[in-house]
Amino acid sequence: MTAAGATSSRCRPLIISCSERAGGPGRSLRGNGHTPHLTGRWPTPLGLPLDRLGPEDGTAVGAVLTDCADVSVVNGRDTLRLSLRADADVPVSVALWRNLGGYPATGPYRSIGVEPILGAVFDLAEAGRGDAAVVPAAGDLRWELTLTAGRTPSPSCEGTP
């Protein structure tokens, strides 16, 4: 899902939450290939709160939330849930792109991208052992993506449509 200007709620910022895959070691975060590789714990790696899309602060971040099989994006009363299921030996993650006016330098804008992915890295060239989905010799790799949208029955705060 990509939604430019996704902070339409007047009451609270866009919220992103992640549920780890059953049996997974937990959620960590990896930076994109264009910057030094950094690792931190969700939701505030290195003190940067990535679970909220607040006011423009001049940052643009790409991150991979490893072992994240379910992610929810909440905007006021509306929720979009993305659930990725795959065979037990296939790594599942969520790529998160959060731009709060930090990219590009000549015309920055606001956007968020939430992308379920098979694997744990942006670039296959960066993959270590267990970081990439591998199609078995039989030629089939099974996965399923479920999208669920919902709205709370009553306003979460006064003035929200």
Z-matrix of the N, CA and C atoms (Angstrom, degrees):
N
C 1 1.436
C 2 1.512 1 108.17
N 3 1.297 2 116.95 1 131.99
C 4 1.447 3 121.48 2 172.37
C 5 1.510 4 107.10 3 -127.71
N 6 1.326 5 116.14 4 129.53
C 7 1.446 6 119.81 5 -178.86
C 8 1.523 7 109.00 6 -140.40
N 9 1.317 8 116.27 7 104.28
C 10 1.461 9 119.60 8 177.72
C 11 1.520 10 108.87 9 -68.47
N 12 1.316 11 116.94 10 138.29
C 13 1.454 12 121.15 11 179.54
C 14 1.514 13 112.00 12 62.98
N 15 1.309 14 117.70 13 41.10
C 16 1.459 15 121.96 14 -171.78
C 17 1.520 16 114.29 15 -76.39
N 18 1.324 17 119.09 16 8.93
C 19 1.457 18 119.77 17 -178.96
C 20 1.526 19 110.58 18 -98.66
N 21 1.330 20 116.93 19 52.34
C 22 1.452 21 120.16 20 -176.97
C 23 1.523 22 112.77 21 -73.77
N 24 1.318 23 117.87 22 -19.34
C 25 1.450 24 119.56 23 178.47
C 26 1.523 25 109.72 24 -66.00
N 27 1.316 26 116.31 25 131.56
C 28 1.463 27 120.80 26 179.29
C 29 1.521 28 111.87 27 -82.16
N 30 1.324 29 117.37 28 -8.93
C 31 1.456 30 120.64 29 -171.65
C 32 1.515 31 114.66 30 -103.65
N 33 1.308 32 118.00 31 -33.01
C 34 1.460 33 119.74 32 -178.75
C 35 1.517 34 109.79 33 -156.10
N 36 1.314 35 116.48 34 158.70
C 37 1.468 36 119.48 35 -178.51
C 38 1.523 37 111.62 36 -74.09
N 39 1.324 38 114.84 37 166.49
C 40 1.454 39 121.38 38 172.81
C 41 1.523 40 108.24 39 -60.23
N 42 1.317 41 118.01 40 135.50
C 43 1.462 42 122.94 41 -177.01
C 44 1.528 43 108.34 42 -119.71
N 45 1.326 44 116.10 43 135.48
C 46 1.460 45 122.06 44 177.63
C 47 1.520 46 107.35 45 -118.60
N 48 1.334 47 117.02 46 128.06
C 49 1.459 48 119.80 47 176.86
C 50 1.518 49 108.97 48 -127.87
N 51 1.318 50 115.01 49 151.54
C 52 1.460 51 121.08 50 -176.27
C 53 1.516 52 109.50 51 -130.61
N 54 1.340 53 116.32 52 134.60
C 55 1.462 54 122.04 53 173.60
C 56 1.508 55 107.46 54 -108.19
N 57 1.340 56 116.67 55 128.42
C 58 1.459 57 118.81 56 -177.07
C 59 1.521 58 111.46 57 -73.67
N 60 1.305 59 114.63 58 155.36
C 61 1.454 60 122.53 59 177.99
C 62 1.526 61 108.72 60 -65.70
N 63 1.312 62 116.60 61 139.49
C 64 1.463 63 120.59 62 179.82
C 65 1.522 64 109.85 63 -54.88
N 66 1.307 65 116.73 64 128.10
C 67 1.451 66 121.36 65 178.60
C 68 1.512 67 113.67 66 83.54
N 69 1.326 68 117.54 67 -3.08
C 70 1.464 69 120.76 68 -178.45
C 71 1.519 70 111.04 69 -74.42
N 72 1.332 71 116.67 70 161.32
C 73 1.459 72 120.76 71 -177.48
C 74 1.515 73 113.72 72 -77.91
N 75 1.324 74 118.84 73 -1.73
C 76 1.454 75 120.33 74 -178.48
C 77 1.512 76 110.35 75 118.37
N 78 1.289 77 115.87 76 177.03
C 79 1.455 78 121.01 77 -176.64
C 80 1.521 79 110.03 78 -99.10
N 81 1.295 80 116.05 79 129.19
C 82 1.451 81 120.39 80 171.93
C 83 1.510 82 107.83 81 -128.88
N 84 1.284 83 116.09 82 173.96
C 85 1.438 84 121.02 83 -174.66
C 86 1.514 85 108.76 84 -130.45
N 87 1.304 86 116.50 85 135.54
C 88 1.460 87 121.49 86 176.87
C 89 1.508 88 107.93 87 -121.62
N 90 1.321 89 116.29 88 138.70
C 91 1.458 90 120.80 89 178.46
C 92 1.509 91 111.44 90 -75.25
N 93 1.345 92 115.56 91 171.16
C 94 1.464 93 119.20 92 -179.77
C 95 1.517 94 111.08 93 -80.62
N 96 1.321 95 117.47 94 171.12
C 97 1.447 96 122.79 95 -175.49
C 98 1.517 97 114.80 96 -73.53
N 99 1.328 98 117.99 97 -6.30
C 100 1.459 99 120.73 98 -177.65
C 101 1.522 100 112.75 99 -91.56
N 102 1.294 101 117.42 100 -5.23
C 103 1.460 102 122.27 101 179.63
C 104 1.525 103 107.81 102 -131.67
N 105 1.315 104 117.77 103 166.56
C 106 1.463 105 118.12 104 176.15
C 107 1.528 106 110.23 105 -56.83
N 108 1.323 107 115.96 106 142.06
C 109 1.463 108 122.01 107 -179.88
C 110 1.530 109 109.18 108 -67.96
N 111 1.306 110 116.11 109 122.13
C 112 1.460 111 122.28 110 178.14
C 113 1.514 112 107.96 111 -123.81
N 114 1.298 113 116.99 112 147.09
C 115 1.457 114 121.20 113 177.57
C 116 1.518 115 108.47 114 -127.00
N 117 1.322 116 116.22 115 136.62
C 118 1.456 117 121.26 116 178.46
C 119 1.513 118 109.80 117 -154.09
N 120 1.318 119 116.74 118 173.19
C 121 1.467 120 122.22 119 -178.84
C 122 1.524 121 110.81 120 -94.94
N 123 1.309 122 115.02 121 136.02
C 124 1.462 123 123.11 122 174.55
C 125 1.514 124 108.97 123 -67.06
N 126 1.311 125 121.46 124 140.00
C 127 1.462 126 127.05 125 11.52
C 128 1.536 127 114.43 126 -103.20
N 129 1.325 128 118.30 127 1.84
C 130 1.462 129 119.62 128 -177.01
C 131 1.522 130 111.85 129 -127.61
N 132 1.335 131 117.64 130 65.48
C 133 1.462 132 118.71 131 179.62
C 134 1.525 133 110.23 132 -64.09
N 135 1.325 134 114.90 133 132.34
C 136 1.460 135 121.31 134 178.72
C 137 1.526 136 112.01 135 53.69
N 138 1.342 137 116.38 136 29.28
C 139 1.458 138 121.88 137 177.05
C 140 1.516 139 115.39 138 81.66
N 141 1.327 140 118.56 139 2.36
C 142 1.461 141 122.20 140 -179.47
C 143 1.528 142 109.59 141 -95.12
N 144 1.342 143 118.07 142 111.22
C 145 1.472 144 120.33 143 -177.66
C 146 1.533 145 111.37 144 -74.43
N 147 1.328 146 116.47 145 103.16
C 148 1.461 147 120.91 146 -178.30
C 149 1.524 148 113.24 147 -92.29
N 150 1.316 149 117.65 148 -5.37
C 151 1.459 150 120.18 149 -178.60
C 152 1.529 151 112.37 150 -87.37
N 153 1.308 152 118.53 151 1.17
C 154 1.465 153 123.00 152 179.38
C 155 1.529 154 109.03 153 -129.54
N 156 1.326 155 116.37 154 139.37
C 157 1.448 156 121.64 155 173.37
C 158 1.521 157 105.99 156 -108.25
N 159 1.309 158 115.37 157 90.60
C 160 1.455 159 121.15 158 -176.57
C 161 1.514 160 111.79 159 -95.68
N 162 1.326 161 116.00 160 -150.98
C 163 1.459 162 120.35 161 -178.46
C 164 1.531 163 111.55 162 -68.05
N 165 1.330 164 115.37 163 159.42
C 166 1.461 165 120.19 164 177.90
C 167 1.520 166 110.18 165 -58.90
N 168 1.349 167 114.77 166 131.67
C 169 1.467 168 119.78 167 179.19
C 170 1.522 169 112.05 168 -131.21
N 171 1.353 170 116.75 169 7.79
C 172 1.452 171 120.78 170 177.88
C 173 1.514 172 115.07 171 80.69
N 174 1.339 173 118.32 172 14.27
C 175 1.457 174 120.82 173 179.89
C 176 1.522 175 110.95 174 -104.69
N 177 1.326 176 115.45 175 153.23
C 178 1.462 177 123.48 176 171.50
C 179 1.519 178 105.79 177 -140.81
N 180 1.332 179 116.92 178 121.85
C 181 1.456 180 121.85 179 -173.18
C 182 1.520 181 110.05 180 -131.63
N 183 1.323 182 115.33 181 136.51
C 184 1.453 183 121.68 182 169.86
C 185 1.516 184 106.86 183 -116.45
N 186 1.326 185 117.57 184 132.69
C 187 1.459 186 120.72 185 -176.64
C 188 1.517 187 109.86 186 -146.58
N 189 1.329 188 115.49 187 154.25
C 190 1.462 189 121.54 188 173.94
C 191 1.520 190 107.64 189 -115.38
N 192 1.323 191 116.45 190 122.24
C 193 1.460 192 122.00 191 175.81
C 194 1.517 193 106.35 192 -91.91
N 195 1.330 194 116.32 193 103.64
C 196 1.456 195 120.41 194 -175.40
C 197 1.522 196 111.13 195 -76.46
N 198 1.318 197 115.66 196 150.67
C 199 1.467 198 123.08 197 -179.43
C 200 1.521 199 112.68 198 56.90
N 201 1.300 200 116.64 199 29.76
C 202 1.462 201 122.12 200 176.93
C 203 1.523 202 107.38 201 -104.12
N 204 1.325 203 116.21 202 108.88
C 205 1.464 204 121.28 203 -177.86
C 206 1.517 205 112.56 204 -96.71
N 207 1.327 206 116.91 205 -23.59
C 208 1.464 207 122.32 206 -178.54
C 209 1.517 208 108.56 207 -131.12
N 210 1.318 209 115.85 208 130.59
C 211 1.453 210 119.99 209 177.21
C 212 1.530 211 107.76 210 -132.62
N 213 1.318 212 115.57 211 140.21
C 214 1.465 213 121.31 212 177.24
C 215 1.515 214 109.15 213 -122.42
N 216 1.320 215 115.03 214 138.39
C 217 1.452 216 121.95 215 175.17
C 218 1.520 217 106.17 216 -115.40
N 219 1.327 218 117.01 217 120.28
C 220 1.454 219 122.40 218 -175.80
C 221 1.519 220 109.00 219 -114.94
N 222 1.329 221 115.51 220 126.28
C 223 1.458 222 122.02 221 178.07
C 224 1.518 223 107.42 222 -130.06
N 225 1.336 224 116.04 223 97.72
C 226 1.462 225 119.69 224 -176.31
C 227 1.516 226 110.02 225 64.15
N 228 1.330 227 115.94 226 -120.19
C 229 1.463 228 121.37 227 -179.52
C 230 1.522 229 113.46 228 -86.50
N 231 1.326 230 117.66 229 -10.07
C 232 1.457 231 122.16 230 -174.38
C 233 1.526 232 111.78 231 -97.10
N 234 1.344 233 115.35 232 139.30
C 235 1.464 234 121.51 233 178.13
C 236 1.518 235 109.17 234 -132.45
N 237 1.342 236 115.02 235 135.09
C 238 1.453 237 121.91 236 171.62
C 239 1.513 238 106.64 237 -118.78
N 240 1.341 239 116.97 238 122.71
C 241 1.456 240 122.22 239 179.73
C 242 1.514 241 108.80 240 -112.99
N 243 1.335 242 116.19 241 132.72
C 244 1.450 243 123.19 242 176.83
C 245 1.519 244 107.03 243 -117.89
N 246 1.319 245 117.66 244 122.15
C 247 1.466 246 122.64 245 -178.96
C 248 1.521 247 108.90 246 -121.57
N 249 1.322 248 115.82 247 122.38
C 250 1.456 249 121.62 248 -179.06
C 251 1.524 250 108.71 249 -111.32
N 252 1.314 251 116.26 250 126.88
C 253 1.455 252 122.42 251 177.72
C 254 1.522 253 108.26 252 -121.44
N 255 1.323 254 116.05 253 139.96
C 256 1.458 255 121.23 254 177.63
C 257 1.522 256 108.14 255 -148.66
N 258 1.322 257 116.03 256 170.22
C 259 1.456 258 120.24 257 175.67
C 260 1.525 259 109.42 258 -53.77
N 261 1.325 260 117.13 259 153.17
C 262 1.464 261 123.00 260 -172.65
C 263 1.519 262 114.13 261 -56.67
N 264 1.323 263 118.56 262 -31.43
C 265 1.463 264 120.21 263 -177.41
C 266 1.526 265 113.72 264 -91.24
N 267 1.329 266 117.62 265 7.28
C 268 1.461 267 122.10 266 -179.29
C 269 1.529 268 108.97 267 -99.43
N 270 1.337 269 117.64 268 122.73
C 271 1.467 270 118.97 269 178.57
C 272 1.529 271 110.85 270 -71.94
N 273 1.332 272 115.90 271 133.81
C 274 1.462 273 121.41 272 176.06
C 275 1.520 274 108.44 273 -120.04
N 276 1.306 275 115.27 274 141.93
C 277 1.465 276 121.64 275 -178.27
C 278 1.519 277 108.55 276 -148.89
N 279 1.315 278 115.67 277 178.83
C 280 1.455 279 122.29 278 173.08
C 281 1.517 280 107.67 279 -128.35
N 282 1.328 281 116.02 280 126.63
C 283 1.461 282 120.66 281 172.26
C 284 1.525 283 106.93 282 -86.87
N 285 1.309 284 115.54 283 133.28
C 286 1.460 285 121.85 284 -179.73
C 287 1.518 286 108.23 285 -121.52
N 288 1.315 287 115.28 286 125.84
C 289 1.464 288 121.84 287 175.30
C 290 1.526 289 105.85 288 -117.25
N 291 1.319 290 116.50 289 120.25
C 292 1.467 291 120.32 290 -178.77
C 293 1.517 292 108.44 291 -129.17
N 294 1.317 293 116.66 292 114.56
C 295 1.456 294 122.30 293 -178.81
C 296 1.529 295 108.98 294 -118.70
N 297 1.316 296 115.62 295 111.13
C 298 1.464 297 120.78 296 178.02
C 299 1.533 298 109.38 297 -110.47
N 300 1.328 299 114.22 298 53.07
C 301 1.464 300 119.82 299 177.98
C 302 1.514 301 113.89 300 84.90
N 303 1.317 302 118.92 301 20.14
C 304 1.452 303 121.62 302 -178.70
C 305 1.518 304 114.44 303 -101.78
N 306 1.341 305 118.17 304 -4.96
C 307 1.459 306 121.52 305 -177.56
C 308 1.516 307 109.33 306 -149.33
N 309 1.320 308 118.43 307 144.12
C 310 1.467 309 127.82 308 -14.89
C 311 1.525 310 110.54 309 -77.77
N 312 1.290 311 116.12 310 167.60
C 313 1.467 312 121.05 311 -176.12
C 314 1.526 313 112.08 312 -61.33
N 315 1.340 314 117.58 313 -32.32
C 316 1.464 315 120.52 314 -176.09
C 317 1.520 316 114.61 315 -89.40
N 318 1.296 317 119.45 316 -6.36
C 319 1.468 318 121.73 317 179.47
C 320 1.508 319 111.15 318 -168.59
N 321 1.333 320 117.70 319 61.78
C 322 1.467 321 119.62 320 -174.64
C 323 1.537 322 112.44 321 -62.39
N 324 1.308 323 114.60 322 152.06
C 325 1.462 324 122.18 323 179.88
C 326 1.526 325 109.35 324 -142.44
N 327 1.326 326 116.47 325 177.71
C 328 1.469 327 122.86 326 177.29
C 329 1.515 328 108.88 327 -108.65
N 330 1.335 329 116.59 328 135.76
C 331 1.464 330 120.07 329 174.35
C 332 1.517 331 109.61 330 -164.36
N 333 1.323 332 114.05 331 163.81
C 334 1.467 333 120.73 332 174.04
C 335 1.520 334 106.84 333 -139.85
N 336 1.312 335 115.64 334 139.94
C 337 1.458 336 121.36 335 174.63
C 338 1.513 337 108.37 336 -129.65
N 339 1.308 338 116.70 337 130.67
C 340 1.467 339 122.71 338 179.17
C 341 1.528 340 105.86 339 -125.59
N 342 1.337 341 116.61 340 112.17
C 343 1.459 342 120.84 341 -171.97
C 344 1.529 343 111.54 342 -128.60
N 345 1.329 344 118.86 343 108.15
C 346 1.463 345 119.72 344 172.06
C 347 1.526 346 109.13 345 -62.59
N 348 1.338 347 117.15 346 136.67
C 349 1.466 348 120.45 347 -178.37
C 350 1.527 349 110.89 348 -136.79
N 351 1.320 350 115.64 349 151.45
C 352 1.457 351 121.60 350 169.65
C 353 1.518 352 105.62 351 -89.04
N 354 1.312 353 117.29 352 117.54
C 355 1.458 354 122.40 353 -176.72
C 356 1.516 355 110.81 354 122.14
N 357 1.336 356 114.97 355 -174.66
C 358 1.459 357 119.50 356 -176.36
C 359 1.530 358 112.54 357 -137.42
N 360 1.323 359 117.23 358 15.70
C 361 1.470 360 121.39 359 179.85
C 362 1.528 361 109.39 360 -142.12
N 363 1.346 362 116.01 361 156.61
C 364 1.461 363 120.63 362 175.44
C 365 1.520 364 111.35 363 -72.29
N 366 1.319 365 116.49 364 -38.77
C 367 1.457 366 122.59 365 -171.48
C 368 1.526 367 109.52 366 -120.36
N 369 1.317 368 117.40 367 124.17
C 370 1.458 369 121.64 368 -178.95
C 371 1.526 370 111.62 369 -57.33
N 372 1.326 371 117.54 370 -29.44
C 373 1.464 372 120.95 371 178.35
C 374 1.530 373 112.04 372 -64.22
N 375 1.343 374 117.79 373 -20.79
C 376 1.464 375 122.40 374 179.13
C 377 1.524 376 113.08 375 -92.26
N 378 1.319 377 117.35 376 -4.42
C 379 1.468 378 121.55 377 -172.96
C 380 1.518 379 111.75 378 -68.96
N 381 1.313 380 114.31 379 133.34
C 382 1.458 381 121.72 380 171.03
C 383 1.515 382 108.45 381 -100.78
N 384 1.305 383 115.98 382 -172.51
C 385 1.468 384 121.24 383 179.56
C 386 1.538 385 109.61 384 -59.47
N 387 1.316 386 116.58 385 125.88
C 388 1.461 387 122.02 386 177.95
C 389 1.519 388 114.56 387 81.50
N 390 1.333 389 118.30 388 4.47
C 391 1.462 390 121.01 389 -178.39
C 392 1.520 391 113.98 390 -90.97
N 393 1.325 392 118.33 391 -11.19
C 394 1.459 393 121.04 392 -175.95
C 395 1.523 394 110.51 393 -124.13
N 396 1.321 395 115.03 394 147.25
C 397 1.456 396 119.85 395 172.68
C 398 1.525 397 107.68 396 -74.15
N 399 1.317 398 117.01 397 135.75
C 400 1.462 399 122.18 398 -178.82
C 401 1.527 400 108.30 399 -121.87
N 402 1.313 401 115.61 400 125.96
C 403 1.465 402 120.26 401 177.51
C 404 1.529 403 107.17 402 -76.73
N 405 1.337 404 117.29 403 122.77
C 406 1.465 405 119.95 404 -179.38
C 407 1.528 406 112.13 405 -65.49
N 408 1.312 407 115.86 406 167.09
C 409 1.466 408 122.28 407 -177.92
C 410 1.526 409 112.38 408 -56.30
N 411 1.328 410 116.93 409 -30.51
C 412 1.470 411 120.21 410 179.31
C 413 1.532 412 111.73 411 -65.72
N 414 1.338 413 117.22 412 -17.39
C 415 1.456 414 121.05 413 175.77
C 416 1.508 415 116.07 414 92.27
N 417 1.336 416 118.02 415 4.74
C 418 1.466 417 120.98 416 -178.95
C 419 1.517 418 111.06 417 -122.06
N 420 1.305 419 115.87 418 132.18
C 421 1.465 420 122.47 419 171.22
C 422 1.517 421 105.38 420 -125.97
N 423 1.307 422 116.49 421 120.40
C 424 1.463 423 120.86 422 -173.94
C 425 1.516 424 110.69 423 -98.12
N 426 1.348 425 115.42 424 132.24
C 427 1.451 426 121.58 425 175.56
C 428 1.523 427 108.73 426 -151.30
N 429 1.331 428 114.86 427 161.50
C 430 1.461 429 120.49 428 -178.38
C 431 1.528 430 108.38 429 -146.43
N 432 1.317 431 116.64 430 133.91
C 433 1.459 432 122.67 431 176.27
C 434 1.516 433 108.19 432 -115.94
N 435 1.336 434 116.22 433 125.52
C 436 1.455 435 121.54 434 178.81
C 437 1.523 436 108.53 435 -116.35
N 438 1.328 437 116.70 436 128.69
C 439 1.458 438 122.96 437 176.06
C 440 1.521 439 108.10 438 -108.89
N 441 1.321 440 115.85 439 131.71
C 442 1.454 441 121.00 440 179.03
C 443 1.526 442 108.01 441 -131.94
N 444 1.317 443 116.35 442 127.99
C 445 1.462 444 120.79 443 178.03
C 446 1.518 445 108.42 444 -114.92
N 447 1.311 446 116.21 445 144.82
C 448 1.452 447 119.79 446 179.44
C 449 1.508 448 111.70 447 -153.38
N 450 1.309 449 114.46 448 165.45
C 451 1.462 450 121.59 449 177.57
C 452 1.519 451 107.22 450 -138.75
N 453 1.330 452 116.23 451 133.68
C 454 1.452 453 119.57 452 177.10
C 455 1.524 454 108.31 453 -66.11
N 456 1.339 455 117.84 454 146.33
C 457 1.456 456 120.39 455 -173.63
C 458 1.526 457 114.19 456 -69.40
N 459 1.320 458 117.27 457 -22.66
C 460 1.470 459 118.09 458 -179.59
C 461 1.528 460 108.57 459 -130.03
N 462 1.321 461 116.41 460 153.26
C 463 1.468 462 119.26 461 -179.75
C 464 1.517 463 111.87 462 -56.28
N 465 1.346 464 116.38 463 139.64
C 466 1.460 465 121.20 464 179.47
C 467 1.517 466 111.03 465 -78.27
N 468 1.319 467 116.99 466 -18.40
C 469 1.458 468 120.62 467 175.52
C 470 1.529 469 107.53 468 -160.52
N 471 1.293 470 115.62 469 160.32
C 472 1.449 471 121.70 470 -177.19
C 473 1.520 472 110.50 471 -61.25
N 474 1.337 473 117.21 472 135.46
C 475 1.448 474 121.73 473 175.80
C 476 1.521 475 114.59 474 92.08
N 477 1.329 476 118.92 475 -3.04
C 478 1.452 477 120.70 476 178.50
C 479 1.519 478 108.36 477 -86.77
N 480 1.327 479 118.55 478 131.06
C 481 1.482 480 120.29 479 -179.36
C 482 1.512 481 111.82 480 -65.80
